[in-house]
Amino acid sequence: MAHDSDLPCDGDGICMVCKGKPGDGETLTCKTCVAPWHVACLSAPPETLAAAAQWECPDCAFVAGGANAAATAAVGVGSEIVAAIRAIESDGSLTEQEKAKRRQELMSGGGRRGDDEKEKVEKANGVLDLFDEGLNCSFCMQLPERPVTTPCGHNFCLKCFEKWIGQGKRTCANCRNAIPPKMASNPRINSALVIAIRMAKMSKTNGSGGPPKEYHFVHNQNRPDKAYTTERAKKAGKANACSGKIFVTVPNDHFGPILAENDPERKQGVLVGETWEGRMECRQWGAHFPHVAGIAGQSEYGAQSVALSGGYEDDEDHGEWFLYTGSGGRDLSGNKRTNKMHSFDQKFDKSNEALRVSCRKGYPVRVVRSHKEKDSSYAPETGVRYDGIYRIEKCWRKAGIQGFMVCRYLFVRCDNAPAPWTSDDNGDRPRPLPNIPELKNATDITERKGVASWDYDEEKGCWMWKKPPPESRKPIDSVQEDGTTKVRRHRPALSIQERLLKEFSCSICRKVMSLPLTTPCAHNFCKSCLESSFAGQTFIKQRTCEGGRTLRTQKNIMKCPSCPNDISDFLQNPQVNRELMGVIESLQRQSKQTEDDEASEETDGTDEKPDVVPDVVSEDAELCSETSDMLKEDTEGKEGIQKSPTKIKPQEQKKSSGGDSIPTEKPLEKLDSVDDEHEKSGKETKKAAVDNKVKRSNKRKADDSPGARVKTRKQKA
């Protein structure tokens, strides 16, 4: 067996025993594994020059000697492979590159590797080649099966890793860094790598990653006709009510009016002026799907509908047009759902951004009014009423009544059916925009440029789609041949590079990792995110008692942001996962190159999409004539949220008299950045951590005030 002090030189040519860089004539290369060794640090250096030419390193000599033959045979290295490697080295007709290639073929599966390489060149996808180059296991030279990542950032198969540990080795096979005892006894599989490798293998046979996945769910026909509440939740009213049967066939992200073809029971669609008892019944007819939120939409897709229910005092309702206030700006944590006071500024994000997208694209927005809108003359007396299609002409930000910035939207009615408060026979026609005085002091003003997707056609005399409506991305029912119903999802087609980058996301910031770190518990984070999570904490806790006597120091427990495991030892010298970082950077380059190629093709092309879709135009033209007939027949009106990832905040440390005190004179050590691009991303996160630290310090000062101390003593008493 190799001596414990025998270690080779690392990838930078530095000896792992003396930590120095040997000169040109002070290294010795193993004839089997071609690894450099420092001659002065060897326990048994070769005695003669001839012995140096045929010298084998202690590791290869131990394997060839036959010790622990059962374990070595399982790893895939034996006397036959060693003999084959020696034959390759003695072949003078081969170059050094050809010799290295032959050695690799033998170590990865003998002579079958040559045929596998040919098949790989012919059939493999570029993404799989990228994985095969950067993430191969060092033992079997294949993509890791059940991959295990060491704290030093190297990846191995679980079986190969366990057999290596079974030989009594407690160091990494690549860099010889020590493996933590807990990981050696219970290695964790890196789930992110498992998913990424599976997706890369799927891309080899099918570039799109296979057919869209089907999901089974509670079928719509099995739901009751009305919203229902369980016996346990009846005391809370309709807040916990479950949705009843959806009577229309439109998905949740359907834009525009609900036509007769989407109404399989009544064959008339949702008509302007229809009323329902509450928001849950309104949801069943698809006019406005959320039963609590006032905006239905997605930030990157657009808004489909809004509900006017008197939620904000800045709203102004003028019937054919109204000024709508966006969502947010209030603290709704805990039991503050009825809070009417603003506590921070609104921004164009989430639902507010969805409304701005609809403003830019000119999408139609369905509007429902609730009886809770007390300051409006156009609100119904009871229930919820559907008032037709509106379009957002402008949006901006301004200081609201309560002093905080709010997002404002100008809605103008553009429906083919008359409004419920008018006696006209026809619907709306294009009208000039009203004068809005508050636009003088507004900021972030957004107006539509170009032709709107939903606009008025002078020839047909009605409002219709001038551009194709957005394709739905929500589940839709598909009836199979055997009569069963399954769900198909409409999702935007992402390239395999983009899908893989989505899997390589940090568990804290939910973005693609920069300088990825893999903890011993197999969780992946950005280096900057993980360091900022423990900013201001020390590895050792200094303790004192009331009399000033110093107590024994304690180790500070630092739990992983994703699990309760202690990673304080790992944080003392975190090693970037260079293999994973190289794959991520290569995927980013490929994705950017693909986008540039597509952009150049679109620029070079001369074909343009028509603004008007014939099928859609014909349907809307029929709708213009059919809507008026339906309104004459039906004169009586009918009666009746997003998770963000949890932010991992640094653990706050407080001082108390007679308790433990934690000094901050030994902050967490910062490692050097690899390149300028990763430094920029790290600086932004560190700046946010500093701001949080300043806020905590101000809070502590307020807590140390005399009034706060008296209050604390009274509470203790």
Buried (B, 14 or more C-beta within 10 A) or exposed (E): EBEEEBBBBBEEEBBBBEEEEBEEEBBBBBBBBBBBBBBEBBEEBBEEEEEBEEBBBBBBBBBBEEEBEEBBBBBBBBBEBBEBBBEBBEEEEBEEEEBEBBBEBBBBBEEEBEEEBEEBEEEBBEBBBBBBEBBBBBBBBBBBBBBBBBBBBBBBBBBBBBBBBEBEBEBBBBBBBEBBEBBBEEBBBBEBBBBBBEBBBBBBEEEEBEEEEEEEEEEBEEBEEBBBBEEEBEEEEBEEBBBBBBBBBBBBBBBBBBBBEBBEEEEBBBBBBBBBBBBBBBBBBBBBBBBEBBBBBBBEBBBBBBBBBBBBEBBBBBBBBBBBBBBBBBEEEEEEEEEEEBEEBBBBBBBBBBBBBBBBBBBBBBBBBBBEBEEBEBBBEEBBBBBBBBBBBBBBBBBBEBEBBBBBBBBBBBBBBBBBEEEEEBBBEEEEEEEBEBEEEBEBEBEBEEEBBBBBBEEBBBBBBBBBBBEBBBBEBEEEEEEEBBBBEEEEEBBBBBBBBBBBBBBBBEBBBBBBBBBBBBBBBBBBBBBBBBBBBBBEBBBEEEEEEEEEEEEBEBBBBBEEBBBBBBBEEBBBBBBBBBBBBBBBEBBEEBEEEEEEEEEEEEEEEEEEBEEBBEBBBEBBEBBBEBBEEBEEBBEBEEEEEEEBEBBEBEEEEEEBBBEEEEEBEEEEBBEEEBBEBBEEBBEEBEEBBEEBEEEEEEEEEEEEEEEEEEEEE
